[in-house]
Amino acid sequence: MTARSKEDLWHLESGIDVSHSGNQASIAFNVARVSWPKIVSTVIENLNVALSSVEQDTQIRAEGDAIFDELQQLRSEIDRSSTIPPLLGDGGNDIEGYNMELETLRPVSWHNSPWMYTECYLFRRLQTCFARRKSEFWQEYDIWAEQKLANTKMSGKVIFELVEWFLALRSRFIDPKNGTSPLLADHRIAIEDLLQISLWGNTADLLSLLAISPEELQSRQGFQARKHLKNNLVVDDTDQVVNLLEQVRAETHRDREIHIVVDNAGFELISDLVLVAYLLCGNFTDKIVLHGKKFPWYVSDATQNDFDTVLSSLSSPGAVFTDHGRLGESSSLPTFYSLIRSYLCSNPPRLTFTADPFWTTAHPFARLPTFAHNLYKSLQDADLVIFKGDLNYRKLIAGGRWPADTPFEVAIGPLKDMNLRILTLRTCKGDTCVGLRKGQVEEIDPAGKGEWTRNGQFGVISFFDGKPKEA
Ligand SMILES: O=P(O)(O)OC[C@@]1(O)O[C@H](CO)[C@@H](O)[C@@H]1O
């Protein structure tokens, strides 16, 4: 990694401004002053709840108290906007990369630093507070597990609605024995719906909505909401994606693989699993690899434990969706679970869940070859890599504040030449959105308020094919 000068602080390798917490015009300005303190306070509250059931005078208790002190210290650092200190080692190989980059950015403070780096640092720092303890109890502790489970429970009705819809779709379009479908046009319609379901499933991440009522959550996730949101797609490359999938579907003579870099647990993960199930049972690919996070990240990002929790909520809905009456007795969710399980347990597995440490670094994705060579190779071997959510999108475009009419392939910089096929399904919750027509921003936002890139109401389905075309 090349060292950057102080003057380059707001710039990237590409020379474009990045979202920055010292810049009042950036969403990061408020995120740093409002959201980050709130996140740490929530962690402190959750820790207090956990500590209330831990016995006094035990090692776990003493370590819990030490975590508490470190979190208070972190909270006060953010409030006072102190200089950001290097991360303490917790055995993770990624710590060096974080500290190396901090060195090149120095001196930076919480309220005056690049958004992407500092927010990732914050979540990595929280993890060090737990992972540095001797006891497995804290090393493995997920401070947001309860919130993630509560979110899944609240989403029971829409999860049920979605799975029922999928099962009906499957019986209509796909012969489960040979994956055939009558018409290409049928797949087009189905894939369009599935991409949008997976896309808008991202609207309600827990970080944006630290407290939300069940009614509000369901209104954001339900079918009516999605129909309305369909008009809010500002970039829509669905046709190119469908064409690619149809092409890959025909290439049964070779091993085909699709990778999905998933985002949030709960409803969003189930909306991704519906897409997964369709692609596998429709024989669009032989295998799907889901990439989750190695440790709790951005409040609601999916870890292996969250994946397992989602599977158990499908297999035993009665135990999870207790507030939804008859829903718990429905056989749809267990039917869907059996289908997913059959892909996980087939030999070789057609579906896997993995968590590479690269996804919890602060690196823009163009640094994949330098920092995660094997992962990079595996993504190159895939027919398509789908990136879910806002942070993944920001990492694709390196956190740059690109003008909206910048072509996606320009904003992804060096990723353009890395032999990757990239699809991003993102609801806009940042400063920037690229790939729009000239004049389109004025149509979306006539008053020029700029909220449309931030409020999660607009989304993109952006595709870039970086694989060489066959002659
Ligand atoms: O990657 P996701 O889950 O879509 O969204 C995460 C995120 O973009 O949402 C927050 C609210 O704006 C940001 O602080 C944060 O980076």
The ligand as an SDF file (V2000), in Angstrom:
LIG
                    3D

 16 16  0  0  0  0  0  0  0  0999 V2000
  -24.1950   -1.7940    4.5400 O   0  0  0  0  0  0  0  0  0  0  0  0
  -25.5680   -1.4660    5.0140 P   0  0  0  0  0  0  0  0  0  0  0  0
  -26.0570   -2.3980    6.0850 O   0  0  0  0  0  0  0  0  0  0  0  0
  -26.5440   -1.3350    3.9060 O   0  0  0  0  0  0  0  0  0  0  0  0
  -25.5500   -0.0120    5.6550 O   0  0  0  0  0  0  0  0  0  0  0  0
  -24.5890    0.3690    6.5700 C   0  0  0  0  0  0  0  0  0  0  0  0
  -24.5170    1.8710    6.5340 C   0  0  0  0  0  0  0  0  0  0  0  0
  -24.2200    2.2770    5.2340 O   0  0  0  0  0  0  0  0  0  0  0  0
  -25.7440    2.3940    7.0040 O   0  0  0  0  0  0  0  0  0  0  0  0
  -25.4940    3.4470    7.9200 C   0  0  0  0  0  0  0  0  0  0  0  0
  -26.5270    4.5060    7.9270 C   0  0  0  0  0  0  0  0  0  0  0  0
  -26.3260    5.4750    6.9750 O   0  0  0  0  0  0  0  0  0  0  0  0
  -24.1170    3.8530    7.6110 C   0  0  0  0  0  0  0  0  0  0  0  0
  -23.5150    4.4770    8.6830 O   0  0  0  0  0  0  0  0  0  0  0  0
  -23.4910    2.5340    7.3380 C   0  0  0  0  0  0  0  0  0  0  0  0
  -22.2820    2.5520    6.6780 O   0  0  0  0  0  0  0  0  0  0  0  0
  1  2  2  0
  2  3  1  0
  2  4  1  0
  2  5  1  0
  5  6  1  0
  6  7  1  0
  7  8  1  0
  7  9  1  0
  7 15  1  0
  9 10  1  0
 10 11  1  0
 10 13  1  0
 11 12  1  0
 13 14  1  0
 13 15  1  0
 15 16  1  0
M  END
$$$$
